[in-house]
Amino acid sequence: MLTVNLPVPVWADLVKFARPFIKMHGLKNHFVIVDGRERSFTPSPDIIADICNVEAGVGADQLLVIEPATLNGIALGVYARMRIYNVDGSEAQTCGNATRCVADLLLKESATDQVVIETGGGNLRCWRNEASGQISVAMGTVNLDWHSIPLAQATDTLNVRMNHGPLQVAVALNIGNPHLVFFVDDLQSVDIPRHAAQAQQDPLLPESANIGVAQIIGETAIRLTVWERPGILTQACGSGACCAVAAARAKGLIQSSIVTVYMPGGALTIEQDDKGQLTLTGPTVIAFAGYLLETHEA
């Protein structure tokens, strides 16, 4: 019998102690997802920035780390905890599209019809839509109190006055993270990176905010672009879509309880019931899997 000694791939030793990750996206809002339940993962801001770097790392809008549920979470039926890191290393409290992507994985893992995910912004119930296979998240209600956004001073949150080119009047909301939504007549004419970035740094926003620029395009449809904290033009934003619908309904611009929100990366369906509870539904995609090497460990 002939024995052939094949060479060991050069990467064999590199991946021996490496950490697996999954790259997913929801309407091109893309994430690197790491499971830190058995082997904890607490990356430094520099490592997070390296991982999220599109040119030199894996590339992502955010890094997501799945962790064990807290004791309080377990008592409330939580399946797992999700931590959300922005590209600058800061931690976000919640993200609709990130939640949908992680929920997709956890629903498959648990083989159950729903999971509850613990986030910094609250516990989110998630399920798979039987008809479409898309993932739905019960996002809760928006908070319109100016303290909770937060804003620097007492302000009518349905009419926040600013002066940033075509962005003049916004609705300020918090859905676990802060959003300002500006309604304009022609979204395509707005220089988002210029004017939304200016609005994001307005002195009225001590903790900054996600800036949504929206156009009503029908009785059940909104076109939306979001400039996310800490300064990223995203292809889609789930929490931003929820806030755009809640803002439009609060101002009487739309009456329908079910609205399709069209963003550069695609469309999400948002439903708001009579109690203000918002449900976010949309597709998720697993792009690829790989390993983070030791240089990407904390």
C-alpha positions in Angstrom: 0.0 0.0 0.0 1.4 3.3 -1.1 1.5 6.0 1.7 1.6 9.6 0.7 2.6 12.2 3.3 0.7 15.3 2.4 2.1 18.7 3.6 0.4 20.3 6.5 -1.4 23.5 5.4 0.5 26.5 6.6 -2.7 27.8 8.4 -3.2 24.6 10.5 -1.3 25.9 13.5 -2.8 29.3 13.2 -6.4 28.1 13.5 -5.7 25.5 16.2 -6.4 28.0 19.0 -8.3 30.5 16.9 -11.8 31.7 17.6 -14.6 30.9 15.2 -16.9 33.6 13.9 -19.9 33.9 11.5 -20.4 36.8 9.2 -24.1 37.7 8.7 -26.1 40.6 7.3 -29.6 41.9 7.4 -30.2 43.9 4.2 -26.4 44.5 4.0 -26.2 45.8 7.5 -23.4 43.4 8.3 -22.0 41.8 11.5 -19.2 39.6 12.8 -20.8 37.3 15.3 -18.7 35.5 18.0 -20.1 32.9 20.5 -18.6 33.8 23.9 -20.7 31.5 26.0 -18.1 28.7 26.6 -15.1 30.8 26.0 -15.5 34.4 27.0 -14.6 37.2 24.6 -14.0 40.8 25.8 -12.1 42.5 23.0 -10.4 45.9 23.5 -11.6 48.8 21.4 -8.5 48.5 19.1 -9.3 44.8 18.5 -12.9 45.6 17.7 -11.8 48.3 15.3 -9.4 45.8 13.6 -12.1 43.2 13.2 -14.7 45.6 11.8 -12.2 47.3 9.4 -13.5 46.5 5.9 -10.0 46.8 4.3 -7.8 45.2 6.9 -10.1 43.0 9.0 -13.2 40.9 8.4 -15.3 44.0 8.0 -18.6 44.8 9.8 -20.9 47.6 10.9 -20.8 46.0 14.4 -19.2 43.1 16.3 -21.7 40.9 18.1 -20.8 38.7 21.1 -23.2 36.0 22.3 -22.9 35.5 26.1 -24.7 33.5 28.7 -27.9 35.1 30.0 -27.6 36.9 33.3 -29.3 35.5 36.4 -32.0 38.1 36.1 -32.4 37.2 32.4 -32.6 33.5 33.1 -35.4 34.1 35.6 -37.3 36.0 32.8 -36.9 33.2 30.2 -33.9 34.7 28.4 -32.0 32.2 26.1 -28.8 34.2 25.7 -27.3 37.6 26.0 -26.0 39.7 23.1 -23.5 42.5 23.4 -23.1 44.9 20.5 -19.9 46.8 19.8 -19.6 49.7 17.4 -16.6 50.1 15.1 -15.0 52.5 17.5 -15.2 50.0 20.4 -18.1 51.7 22.1 -21.0 49.5 23.1 -24.5 49.9 21.7 -27.6 49.0 23.7 -29.7 47.5 21.0 -29.8 46.9 17.2 -32.8 45.5 15.4 -30.9 43.9 12.5 -28.2 42.5 14.8 -30.9 41.0 16.9 -32.5 39.4 13.9 -29.2 37.8 12.8 -28.4 36.4 16.2 -32.0 35.2 16.6 -31.7 33.3 13.4 -28.7 31.4 14.8 -30.3 30.8 18.2 -33.6 29.7 16.8 -31.8 27.0 14.8 -29.7 26.0 17.7 -32.6 25.8 20.2 -35.0 24.2 17.7 -37.8 26.2 19.4 -40.3 28.5 17.8 -39.1 31.6 19.7 -36.2 32.9 21.8 -35.7 35.8 24.1 -32.4 37.7 23.7 -31.1 39.9 26.5 -29.6 43.2 25.3 -28.4 46.4 27.0 -31.7 48.0 25.9 -34.0 45.2 27.2 -35.1 41.7 26.5 -36.3 41.1 22.9 -38.6 38.3 21.9 -37.8 36.8 18.5 -39.4 34.3 16.2 -39.4 33.0 12.6 -42.2 34.0 10.3 -43.8 30.8 9.1 -44.9 32.1 5.8 -41.7 33.9 4.7 -39.0 32.4 6.9 -38.0 35.9 7.9 -37.1 36.8 11.5 -39.4 39.0 13.6 -38.4 40.9 16.7 -40.7 42.5 19.2 -38.9 45.8 19.7 -41.1 47.3 22.3 -42.2 50.9 22.4 -40.4 54.1 21.7 -39.7 56.7 24.5 -40.4 60.3 23.6 -39.3 61.8 26.9 -36.5 64.3 26.3 -34.6 63.1 29.3 -34.5 59.6 27.9 -33.2 60.4 24.4 -31.2 62.1 26.0 -31.4 65.8 24.9 -29.4 68.5 26.6 -32.5 70.6 27.5 -36.3 70.3 27.7 -37.6 70.1 24.1 -40.8 69.1 22.3 -39.5 65.8 21.0 -42.0 65.8 18.1 -40.6 69.1 16.9 -36.9 69.3 17.6 -35.6 72.4 15.9 -32.2 72.2 14.2 -30.4 74.0 11.4 -28.4 71.6 9.3 -29.1 72.4 5.7 -32.3 70.6 4.7 -32.5 68.9 8.1 -34.5 71.4 10.1 -37.1 69.7 12.3 -36.8 66.2 13.8 -38.6 63.7 15.9 -36.4 62.5 18.8 -37.1 58.9 20.1 -35.3 56.2 22.1 -35.9 52.6 21.4 -33.0 51.3 23.4 -30.8 53.6 21.5 -31.4 57.3 20.5 -32.7 58.3 17.1 -33.6 61.6 15.4 -35.8 61.3 12.4 -36.0 64.1 9.8 -38.8 64.0 7.2 -37.9 65.6 3.9 -39.7 65.9 0.5 -36.8 64.5 -1.6 -34.5 62.1 0.2 -32.2 61.7 -2.9 -31.4 65.4 -2.8 -30.0 65.3 0.7 -26.3 65.1 1.2 -26.5 62.6 4.1 -22.8 62.3 5.0 -22.6 66.1 5.3 -25.8 67.1 6.9 -26.6 64.1 9.0 -23.1 64.1 10.4 -23.6 67.7 11.4 -26.9 66.9 13.1 -25.3 64.0 14.9 -22.8 66.4 16.5 -25.4 69.0 17.5 -24.9 70.3 21.1 -28.5 69.2 21.8 -27.3 65.6 21.7 -24.9 65.0 24.6 -24.6 61.3 23.7 -25.0 61.8 20.0 -27.8 59.9 18.2 -28.5 57.9 15.1 -29.8 60.2 12.4 -32.6 59.0 10.1 -33.6 61.0 7.0 -37.0 59.8 5.8 -39.4 60.5 2.9 -43.1 59.4 2.9 -43.6 57.7 -0.4 -47.1 56.2 0.1 -49.8 55.5 2.6 -47.9 52.4 3.7 -44.3 53.1 2.6 -41.4 55.2 3.8 -38.0 55.6 2.2 -35.2 55.9 4.8 -31.4 56.4 5.1 -29.7 56.3 8.5 -26.4 57.8 9.5 -25.5 55.6 12.5 -23.4 56.4 15.6 -20.4 56.7 15.7 -20.6 58.0 12.1 -21.4 55.4 9.5 -23.7 55.4 6.5 -25.6 52.1 6.8 -27.3 50.1 4.2 -30.1 49.3 6.7 -31.1 50.0 10.3 -33.8 48.0 12.0 -34.2 50.3 15.1 -34.1 53.3 12.7 -36.9 51.8 10.6 -39.0 51.3 13.7 -38.4 54.9 14.8 -39.2 56.2 11.4 -42.6 54.5 11.5 -43.3 55.5 15.1 -42.4 59.1 14.3 -44.5 59.2 11.1 -47.5 57.9 12.9 -47.0 60.2 15.9 -47.0 63.2 13.6 -49.9 62.0 11.6 -47.9 61.5 8.4 -49.0 57.9 8.1 -52.1 56.1 9.5 -51.4 52.5 8.6 -50.2 50.2 11.4 -48.1 48.1 8.9 -45.5 50.0 7.0 -42.8 48.9 4.6 -39.5 50.8 5.1 -37.3 51.0 2.0 -33.5 51.5 2.7 -30.5 51.3 0.4 -30.0 47.6 1.4 -33.6 46.5 1.0 -37.0 46.6 2.8 -38.2 45.9 6.3 -41.7 45.5 7.5 -42.7 47.4 10.6 -45.9 46.9 12.5 -47.1 49.1 15.4 -50.1 48.0 17.4 -52.7 50.2 19.3 -50.4 50.1 22.4 -47.4 51.4 20.4 -45.6 48.0 20.4 -43.4 47.7 17.4 -42.5 44.5 15.5 -39.6 44.4 13.1 -39.6 41.7 10.3 -37.0 41.1 7.6 -34.5 38.7 6.0 -31.2 37.5 7.3 -28.3 36.0 5.4 -25.2 34.0 6.6 -22.4 35.2 4.3 -19.5 33.1 5.5 -17.6 31.7 8.6 -14.0 31.9 9.6 -11.5 32.3 12.4 -10.2 35.2 14.4 -6.5 34.6 15.0 -4.7 35.2 18.3 -3.9 38.8 17.2 -7.7 39.4 17.5 -7.9 38.2 21.1 -8.2 40.6 24.0 
